[in-house]
Each structure stands twice: as C-alpha cells, then as structure tokens.
Amino acid sequence: MRREFGGVGLALMLFGLAPVSSVQAAPVIRADSFLKATFKQYNVPVTGEFKQFSGDVNFNPKAPEKIQANLDVLARSYDLGDAEYNKELAGPDWFAANQFPKATFKVTSVKPQGDHYQGEGELTLRGKTRKVQFPVKVIQSAGKQIFTGKATIQRLDYGVGQGDWGDTSLVDNAVVVEFRLAVATPGQSK
C-alpha cells in the first residue's frame, strides 16, 4: 500500500538562491531569512521549509556582475510539519540525507533586468549539479541587503523521488523554491 505524504520539497535549491557582492562577503542573517520549497502532490500544493542553511553574499549594486553568493542547505532540515514525513523525505527515495547531507547553491551571474535582476547559479543536490535561473529583487532596509525571489527546478533532474515517487502523476516534477536572504549591508553590522 502506498503511503501519501507531502514529500518532495527539494528544491533546495536552494535551490535558486540569491545573489550579492560588494567588498567582503557577508553571512546570511538566518533570523531574517527563509528557504521554502513547494511541490504538488495529487495537484495539491504542499509547502515545507528548510530550517537549517547558511551562506554568504558579496553584492555591490554598482557592479552586480561581480556578485559572489553561496548557500549550503542541510537536506534533512526540510520540514513539512510532521516528523514521520520529514523522516521519509530525508530517506533514500528523496534527499538521501545520509549519503548527501547537504545541497549547495552558488550564484554564477546576475544581470540587471528592469526593476529586478536575472540570476543564474548552480544547484548541487544528491550529487547532481544543474544550472538554475531565477529573478531576484534586492532591497536595502535597516542596514541590510535583502534578496527575494523564486526559482522552479525539476526534482527528477536531481534524482529526488525514487521508486513509486518517480511517478509525476503522484508528485509533480516541478518544485518552486522561494527564498528571502538577508545580509548586513557592507560597512554595517548585523
């Protein structure tokens, strides 16, 4: 008997995360940041949040092409609000967290595009690396640079959802990763 659960939140994608570059990389302020992944199971959206991630960003709006941004996400920290589902997601059919404990995202370029930037980066999940493109907005607020955006990844490109879970009529292949990353503005303290 197949068990239903809201399971793939993968993106980790982090799957698509934010950029930043200035003079010196600033660490992500975890208390002001989030990383969520939404997938559809039987066409019903299910959202979870990665509770443990870290990274740094170096972003100068006067030279966005020089951005440097990296994010590390603990695979087993994806939380759907149910300990049993979370354990299943950390298992071999999904994130295989024992073998691949973290996902990483590295921003490789950012280009101005209207009122936002178009970012590109490399997401590594379950040992597979793929390019991810994403729009990102940058806001200066209270001594912080805040990067927000969304990226869509295909979970099967990373091997997330093995066995019966590879059936996209059960769990859609597309996963939307939404992020908010806050860092101290260069020259400011947290």
LOZA-142889 format. One line per 4 residues: number of its first residue (from 0); for each residue x, y, z of N, C-alpha, C. Coordinates in nm, 4 decimals. Layout:
BEGIN
NUM> X/Y/Z/X/Y/Z/X/Y/Z; ...
# end
This chain:
BEGIN
0> 0.0834/-0.1174/0.0000/0.0000/0.0000/0.0000/0.0887/0.1248/0.0000; 0.0594/0.2135/-0.0867/0.1371/0.3363/-0.0991/0.0895/0.4367/0.0049; 0.1843/0.4992/0.0709/0.1520/0.5980/0.1712/0.1580/0.7364/0.1084; 0.0600/0.8197/0.1341/0.0611/0.9550/0.0817/0.1290/1.0464/0.1820
4> 0.2098/1.1339/0.1308/0.2669/1.2363/0.2156/0.3152/1.3480/0.1280; 0.3264/1.4628/0.1850/0.3715/1.5786/0.1106/0.5199/1.5771/0.1101; 0.5780/1.5135/0.0183/0.7120/1.4894/0.0215/0.8181/1.5451/-0.0587; 0.8204/1.6167/-0.1533/0.9407/1.6423/-0.2262/1.0068/1.7725/-0.2069
8> 0.9794/1.8473/-0.1291/1.0194/1.9815/-0.1252/1.1588/2.0056/-0.1593; 1.2222/1.9568/-0.2136/1.3508/1.9605/-0.2637/1.4098/2.0862/-0.3003; 1.3677/2.1389/-0.3727/1.4352/2.2410/-0.4298/1.5452/2.2868/-0.3495; 1.5600/2.2866/-0.2692/1.6712/2.3298/-0.2024/1.7433/2.4193/-0.2914
12> 1.7231/2.3877/-0.3545/1.7540/2.4748/-0.4468/1.8002/2.5659/-0.3831; 1.7485/2.5188/-0.2851/1.8077/2.6111/-0.2515/1.8483/2.6459/-0.3631; 1.8009/2.5938/-0.3671/1.7823/2.5654/-0.4961/1.7781/2.6914/-0.5645; 1.7339/2.7798/-0.5845/1.7602/2.9000/-0.6521/1.7781/3.0031/-0.5513
16> 1.8970/3.0394/-0.5154/1.9056/3.1409/-0.4133/1.9662/3.2687/-0.4611; 1.9776/3.3574/-0.3733/2.0029/3.4946/-0.4056/2.1463/3.5341/-0.4191; 2.1652/3.6406/-0.4867/2.2956/3.6934/-0.5122/2.3377/3.8056/-0.4221; 2.4652/3.8353/-0.4312/2.5136/3.9503/-0.3593/2.6646/3.9679/-0.3713
20> 2.7152/4.0921/-0.3844/2.8580/4.1116/-0.3939/2.8971/4.2554/-0.3671; 2.9997/4.2769/-0.2904/3.0350/4.4122/-0.2514/3.1837/4.4221/-0.2344; 3.2318/4.4212/-0.1139/3.3747/4.4230/-0.0911/3.4128/4.2970/-0.0170; 3.3313/4.2607/0.0753/3.3588/4.1433/0.1556/3.2278/4.0676/0.1727
24> 3.2334/3.9364/0.1634/3.1120/3.8565/0.1762/3.0533/3.8710/0.3160; 2.9221/3.8869/0.3205/2.8517/3.8980/0.4483/2.7719/3.7706/0.4705; 2.7723/3.7171/0.5924/2.6953/3.5955/0.6184/2.5447/3.6223/0.6153; 2.4707/3.5191/0.5735/2.3252/3.5265/0.5737/2.2788/3.5383/0.7187
28> 2.1886/3.6324/0.7427/2.1306/3.6500/0.8765/2.0114/3.5556/0.8850; 2.0315/3.4437/0.9481/1.9322/3.3359/0.9492/1.7960/3.3810/1.0035; 1.7946/3.4627/1.1075/1.6685/3.5047/1.1694/1.5818/3.5885/1.0757; 1.6424/3.6501/0.9742/1.5676/3.7335/0.8793/1.5558/3.6692/0.7416
32> 1.5835/3.5398/0.7329/1.5863/3.4709/0.6042/1.4995/3.3461/0.6074; 1.4572/3.3015/0.4886/1.3886/3.1716/0.4796/1.4156/3.1084/0.3448; 1.3934/2.9774/0.3404/1.4070/2.8990/0.2184/1.2945/2.7963/0.2184; 1.1996/2.8139/0.1273/1.0827/2.7262/0.1204/1.0803/2.6537/-0.0133
36> 1.0201/2.5369/-0.0145/1.0031/2.4613/-0.1380/0.8596/2.4097/-0.1429; 0.7938/2.4342/-0.2561/0.6547/2.3923/-0.2743/0.6461/2.2975/-0.3940; 0.5797/2.1863/-0.3726/0.5554/2.0886/-0.4784/0.4075/2.0564/-0.4776; 0.3623/1.9862/-0.5792/0.2220/1.9448/-0.5828/0.2143/1.7933/-0.5725
40> 0.1317/1.7470/-0.4789/0.1027/1.6048/-0.4664/-0.0450/1.5887/-0.4990; -0.0731/1.5071/-0.5984/-0.2108/1.4931/-0.6493/-0.2696/1.6300/-0.6806; -0.1856/1.7165/-0.7377/-0.2223/1.8508/-0.7811/-0.2577/1.9462/-0.6664; -0.2240/1.9096/-0.5446/-0.2474/1.9949/-0.4279/-0.1114/2.0498/-0.3819
44> -0.0966/2.1827/-0.3750/0.0321/2.2396/-0.3322/0.0654/2.2044/-0.1870; 0.1912/2.1661/-0.1666/0.2425/2.1334/-0.0336/0.3721/2.2127/-0.0163; 0.3800/2.2888/0.0932/0.4975/2.3728/0.1173/0.5683/2.3300/0.2445; 0.6996/2.3210/0.2349/0.7839/2.2947/0.3509/0.8945/2.3980/0.3546
48> 0.9664/2.3995/0.4643/1.0719/2.4983/0.4812/1.1997/2.4307/0.5278; 1.3112/2.4720/0.4703/1.4406/2.4250/0.5180/1.4760/2.5059/0.6416; 1.4965/2.4355/0.7523/1.5191/2.5020/0.8802/1.6665/2.5317/0.9071; 1.7575/2.4627/0.8338/1.8999/2.4843/0.8581/1.9722/2.5111/0.7262
52> 2.0205/2.6326/0.7137/2.1024/2.6688/0.5983/2.1923/2.7847/0.6380; 2.2980/2.8006/0.5628/2.3914/2.9103/0.5870/2.4518/2.9507/0.4534; 2.5101/3.0658/0.4516/2.5724/3.1119/0.3294/2.6282/3.2510/0.3471; 2.6820/3.3033/0.2387/2.7323/3.4394/0.2411/2.7130/3.5016/0.1032
56> 2.7058/3.6332/0.1055/2.6802/3.7068/-0.0177/2.7715/3.8292/-0.0218; 2.8227/3.8548/-0.1392/2.9040/3.9728/-0.1634/2.8444/4.0396/-0.2870; 2.7696/4.1473/-0.2669/2.6966/4.2115/-0.3760/2.7094/4.3623/-0.3697; 2.7444/4.4217/-0.4824/2.7506/4.5663/-0.4951/2.6589/4.6051/-0.6103
60> 2.5508/4.6791/-0.5843/2.4585/4.7150/-0.6913/2.5239/4.7963/-0.8033; 2.6397/4.8562/-0.7747/2.7110/4.9313/-0.8791/2.7940/4.8399/-0.9680; 2.8158/4.7168/-0.9239/2.8910/4.6181/-1.0020/2.8282/4.4807/-0.9813; 2.6999/4.4625/-1.0210/2.6303/4.3366/-0.9935/2.6965/4.2148/-1.0562
64> 2.7689/4.2361/-1.1651/2.8336/4.1234/-1.2336/2.9438/4.0603/-1.1494; 2.9866/4.1277/-1.0443/3.0926/4.0741/-0.9584/3.0378/3.9988/-0.8372; 2.9123/3.9688/-0.8400/2.8491/3.9028/-0.7261/2.9184/3.7712/-0.6904; 2.9193/3.7442/-0.5630/2.9618/3.6150/-0.5113/2.8593/3.5765/-0.4057
68> 2.7973/3.4608/-0.4225/2.6973/3.4153/-0.3257/2.6976/3.2637/-0.3213; 2.6963/3.2101/-0.2012/2.6961/3.0652/-0.1804/2.5975/3.0318/-0.0704; 2.5337/2.9173/-0.0860/2.4376/2.8720/0.0138/2.4557/2.7223/0.0359; 2.4596/2.6819/0.1607/2.4627/2.5408/0.1996/2.3338/2.5115/0.2741
72> 2.2650/2.4052/0.2329/2.1371/2.3698/0.2941/2.1457/2.2271/0.3469; 2.1104/2.2102/0.4731/2.1094/2.0771/0.5331/1.9865/2.0026/0.4832; 2.0075/1.8955/0.4074/1.8985/1.8225/0.3425/1.7945/1.7727/0.4423; 1.8372/1.7206/0.5545/1.7405/1.6640/0.6486/1.6630/1.7697/0.7259
76> 1.6893/1.8961/0.7001/1.6182/2.0027/0.7725/1.4883/2.0444/0.7043; 1.4541/1.9802/0.5916/1.3282/2.0145/0.5243/1.2132/1.9711/0.6136; 1.1257/2.0648/0.6454/1.0210/2.0412/0.7448/0.8827/2.0641/0.6853; 0.8038/1.9574/0.6867/0.6640/1.9652/0.6425/0.5687/1.9759/0.7608
80> 0.6242/1.9830/0.8811/0.5397/1.9939/0.9991/0.4957/1.8594/1.0551; 0.5548/1.7500/1.0074/0.5201/1.6164/1.0553/0.6482/1.5333/1.0604; 0.6851/1.4853/1.1789/0.8120/1.4139/1.1975/0.8225/1.2908/1.1080; 0.7122/1.2187/1.0871/0.7159/1.0976/1.0037/0.7438/1.1327/0.8573
84> 0.6789/1.2367/0.8060/0.7033/1.2806/0.6682/0.8465/1.3307/0.6529; 0.8916/1.4072/0.7517/1.0277/1.4606/0.7461/1.1308/1.3485/0.7401; 1.1086/1.2430/0.8178/1.1998/1.1286/0.8183/1.1986/1.0599/0.6814; 1.0814/1.0446/0.6227/1.0689/0.9829/0.4907/1.1444/1.0654/0.3858
88> 1.1306/1.1978/0.3924/1.1967/1.2851/0.2954/1.3484/1.2803/0.3071; 1.3994/1.2601/0.4261/1.5446/1.2506/0.4452/1.5979/1.1164/0.3962; 1.5081/1.0195/0.3727/1.5470/0.8835/0.3349/1.5953/0.8689/0.1914; 1.6295/0.7445/0.1546/1.6928/0.7177/0.0251/1.6077/0.7486/-0.0979
92> 1.4756/0.7474/-0.0872/1.3922/0.7765/-0.2038/1.3859/0.9253/-0.2352; 1.4164/1.0083/-0.1373/1.4033/1.1523/-0.1567/1.5397/1.2200/-0.1531; 1.5763/1.2784/-0.0391/1.7015/1.3526/-0.0325/1.8249/1.2664/-0.0064; 1.8052/1.1429/0.0384/1.9183/1.0551/0.0703/2.0193/1.1306/0.1573
96> 1.9685/1.1859/0.2664/2.0476/1.2763/0.3502/2.1688/1.2109/0.4160; 2.1657/1.0808/0.4387/2.2842/1.0152/0.4951/2.3994/1.0167/0.3950; 2.3676/0.9956/0.2686/2.4698/0.9928/0.1635/2.5034/1.1331/0.1122; 2.4018/1.2187/0.1053/2.4189/1.3552/0.0547/2.3627/1.4534/0.1587
100> 2.4389/1.4815/0.2634/2.3853/1.5592/0.3754/2.3467/1.7035/0.3435; 2.4061/1.7619/0.2392/2.3694/1.8997/0.2112/2.3559/1.9246/0.0611; 2.2779/2.0248/0.0326/2.2663/2.0772/-0.1033/2.3414/2.2094/-0.1032; 2.3957/2.2446/-0.2174/2.4667/2.3715/-0.2272/2.4159/2.4505/-0.3469
104> 2.4216/2.5807/-0.3333/2.3853/2.6672/-0.4442/2.4894/2.7770/-0.4534; 2.5390/2.7989/-0.5737/2.6385/2.9028/-0.5981/2.5874/2.9912/-0.7103; 2.5780/3.1198/-0.6834/2.5369/3.2152/-0.7862/2.6558/3.2365/-0.8790; 2.6304/3.2251/-1.0101/2.7379/3.2413/-1.1076/2.7274/3.3723/-1.1852
108> 2.6072/3.4325/-1.1921/2.5939/3.5618/-1.2593/2.4636/3.6298/-1.2199; 2.4646/3.7615/-1.2304/2.3468/3.8433/-1.2052/2.3501/3.9580/-1.3053; 2.2358/3.9819/-1.3699/2.2275/4.0912/-1.4670/2.1032/4.1748/-1.4381; 2.1167/4.3077/-1.4432/2.0001/4.3940/-1.4236/1.8952/4.3660/-1.5306
112> 1.7685/4.3669/-1.4881/1.6585/4.3445/-1.5816/1.5361/4.4187/-1.5297; 1.5174/4.5423/-1.5756/1.4046/4.6219/-1.5291/1.4189/4.6547/-1.3816; 1.3149/4.6199/-1.3025/1.3153/4.6519/-1.1595/1.3755/4.5409/-1.0735; 1.4366/4.4423/-1.1382/1.4984/4.3326/-1.0637/1.6254/4.2884/-1.1370
116> 1.6812/4.1787/-1.0908/1.7973/4.1184/-1.1551/1.7584/3.9803/-1.2050; 1.8283/3.9328/-1.3069/1.8127/3.7945/-1.3512/1.9383/3.7213/-1.3055; 1.9187/3.6234/-1.2206/2.0311/3.5491/-1.1664/2.0441/3.4118/-1.2298; 2.1645/3.3591/-1.2210/2.1900/3.2219/-1.2645/2.2873/3.1616/-1.1660
120> 2.2685/3.0335/-1.1414/2.3577/2.9671/-1.0488/2.3590/2.8182/-1.0716; 2.4342/2.7491/-0.9874/2.4450/2.6038/-0.9953/2.3976/2.5437/-0.8643; 2.2984/2.4556/-0.8759/2.2451/2.3842/-0.7608/2.2975/2.2419/-0.7642; 2.3549/2.2005/-0.6522/2.4004/2.0622/-0.6387/2.3144/1.9954/-0.5326
124> 2.2480/1.8877/-0.5736/2.1572/1.8140/-0.4872/2.1710/1.6661/-0.5195; 2.1843/1.5847/-0.4177/2.2024/1.4404/-0.4367/2.3170/1.4109/-0.5336; 2.4215/1.4919/-0.5286/2.5392/1.4685/-0.6110/2.5259/1.5105/-0.7566; 2.4144/1.5718/-0.7926/2.3931/1.6171/-0.9301/2.3898/1.7699/-0.9319
128> 2.4582/1.8286/-1.0287/2.4641/1.9741/-1.0409/2.3935/2.0172/-1.1689; 2.3047/2.1151/-1.1540/2.2307/2.1690/-1.2693/2.2283/2.3211/-1.2574; 2.2164/2.3874/-1.3734/2.2023/2.5333/-1.3757/2.0590/2.5701/-1.3387; 2.0460/2.6793/-1.2661/1.9153/2.7310/-1.2253/1.9126/2.8803/-1.2573
132> 1.8049/2.9260/-1.3202/1.7861/3.0682/-1.3462/1.6717/3.1184/-1.2588; 1.6816/3.2437/-1.2167/1.5801/3.2965/-1.1263/1.5816/3.4484/-1.1257; 1.4647/3.5101/-1.1135/1.4601/3.6545/-1.0926/1.4836/3.6821/-0.9440; 1.5482/3.7932/-0.9146/1.5728/3.8277/-0.7750/1.5604/3.9792/-0.7588
136> 1.4950/4.0187/-0.6504/1.4857/4.1607/-0.6150/1.5785/4.1851/-0.4978; 1.6378/4.3034/-0.4975/1.7285/4.3419/-0.3896/1.6737/4.4682/-0.3268; 1.6555/4.4634/-0.1953/1.6028/4.5773/-0.1202/1.7054/4.6152/-0.0142; 1.7274/4.7441/0.0034/1.8112/4.7940/0.1124/1.7162/4.8365/0.2234
140> 1.7326/4.7795/0.3425/1.6419/4.8111/0.4521/1.7116/4.7958/0.5866; 1.7097/4.8998/0.6652/1.7606/4.8966/0.8029/1.8994/4.8338/0.8126; 1.9903/4.8776/0.7268/2.1268/4.8269/0.7321/2.1455/4.6879/0.6752; 2.0460/4.6408/0.5983/2.0536/4.5062/0.5403/2.0273/4.5113/0.3910
144> 2.0874/4.4162/0.3213/2.0512/4.3878/0.1830/1.9619/4.2644/0.1914; 1.8440/4.2728/0.1299/1.7500/4.1604/0.1336/1.7248/4.1151/-0.0088; 1.7476/3.9861/-0.0336/1.7316/3.9260/-0.1658/1.6107/3.8336/-0.1618; 1.5158/3.8575/-0.2519/1.3971/3.7727/-0.2572/1.3758/3.7236/-0.3997
148> 1.3197/3.6037/-0.4112/1.2913/3.5509/-0.5432/1.2367/3.4101/-0.5375; 1.2110/3.3562/-0.6566/1.1611/3.2194/-0.6709/1.2305/3.1561/-0.7905; 1.2502/3.0266/-0.7813/1.3052/2.9501/-0.8930/1.2290/2.8192/-0.9016; 1.2113/2.7700/-1.0215/1.1473/2.6395/-1.0399/1.2531/2.5406/-1.0851
152> 1.2594/2.4288/-1.0150/1.3504/2.3218/-1.0547/1.2688/2.1964/-1.0831; 1.3311/2.1023/-1.1513/1.2686/1.9732/-1.1799/1.3322/1.8700/-1.0880; 1.2559/1.8183/-0.9942/1.3110/1.7294/-0.8908/1.3774/1.6053/-0.9488; 1.3221/1.5515/-1.0577/1.3784/1.4289/-1.1147/1.5151/1.4519/-1.1782
156> 1.5468/1.5765/-1.2145/1.6810/1.6078/-1.2653/1.7865/1.5793/-1.1596; 1.7465/1.5804/-1.0335/1.8380/1.5579/-0.9220/1.8191/1.4196/-0.8584; 1.7304/1.3396/-0.9139/1.7058/1.2067/-0.8578/1.6226/1.2092/-0.7313; 1.5490/1.3155/-0.7087/1.4658/1.3261/-0.5885/1.3287/1.2683/-0.6191
160> 1.2923/1.1628/-0.5473/1.1664/1.0926/-0.5706/1.1924/0.9634/-0.6472; 1.2493/0.8656/-0.5806/1.2837/0.7372/-0.6418/1.1656/0.6403/-0.6312; 1.1746/0.5294/-0.7018/1.0730/0.4251/-0.6939/0.9375/0.4774/-0.7368; 0.8337/0.4397/-0.6608/0.6980/0.4831/-0.6932/0.6864/0.6356/-0.6976
164> 0.7722/0.7056/-0.6226/0.7639/0.8501/-0.6166/0.8167/0.9179/-0.7431; 0.8732/0.8419/-0.8334/0.9155/0.8959/-0.9617/0.7975/0.9232/-1.0540; 0.6808/0.8724/-1.0164/0.5578/0.8905/-1.0948/0.5087/1.0340/-1.0755; 0.5152/1.1141/-1.1832/0.4775/1.2551/-1.1714/0.3268/1.2776/-1.1638
168> 0.2473/1.1712/-1.1773/0.1033/1.1879/-1.1537/0.0740/1.1871/-1.0033; 0.1700/1.1382/-0.9239/0.1560/1.1400/-0.7777/0.2136/1.2704/-0.7208; 0.3383/1.2969/-0.7567/0.4069/1.4178/-0.7127/0.4648/1.4835/-0.8374; 0.4219/1.6062/-0.8634/0.4655/1.6778/-0.9827/0.6176/1.6911/-0.9845
172> 0.6721/1.6954/-1.1038/0.8170/1.7093/-1.1191/0.8649/1.8492/-1.0800; 0.7830/1.9497/-1.1023/0.8232/2.0887/-1.0751/0.8173/2.1197/-0.9255; 0.9211/2.1854/-0.8778/0.9277/2.2307/-0.7391/0.9641/2.3793/-0.7429; 0.8858/2.4597/-0.6730/0.9122/2.6040/-0.6674/0.9859/2.6339/-0.5375
176> 1.1031/2.6908/-0.5531/1.1831/2.7280/-0.4368/1.1706/2.8790/-0.4202; 1.1292/2.9205/-0.3027/1.1137/3.0622/-0.2708/1.2146/3.0978/-0.1613; 1.2789/3.2113/-0.1768/1.3804/3.2479/-0.0787/1.3726/3.3942/-0.0404; 1.4203/3.4186/0.0786/1.4480/3.5534/0.1288/1.5791/3.5388/0.2043
180> 1.6796/3.6086/0.1566/1.8101/3.6047/0.2223/1.8475/3.7458/0.2624; 1.8771/3.7639/0.3886/1.9176/3.8951/0.4392/2.0629/3.8882/0.4827; 2.1384/3.9923/0.4467/2.2776/4.0050/0.4918/2.2981/4.1507/0.5325; 2.3992/4.1737/0.6141/2.4294/4.3119/0.6531/2.4821/4.3864/0.5316
184> 2.4367/4.5094/0.5149/2.4891/4.5945/0.4092/2.6378/4.6160/0.4361; 2.7213/4.6104/0.3320/2.8644/4.6306/0.3543/2.8889/4.7560/0.4380; 2.9751/4.7402/0.5392/3.0052/4.8518/0.6274/2.9105/4.8623/0.7461; 2.8060/4.7770/0.7482/2.7078/4.7762/0.8583/2.7284/4.6490/0.9402
188> 2.6874/4.6515/1.0633/2.6891/4.5288/1.1435/2.5480/4.4741/1.1477; 2.5372/4.3446/1.1814/2.4057/4.2811/1.1886/2.3258/4.3495/1.2952
# end
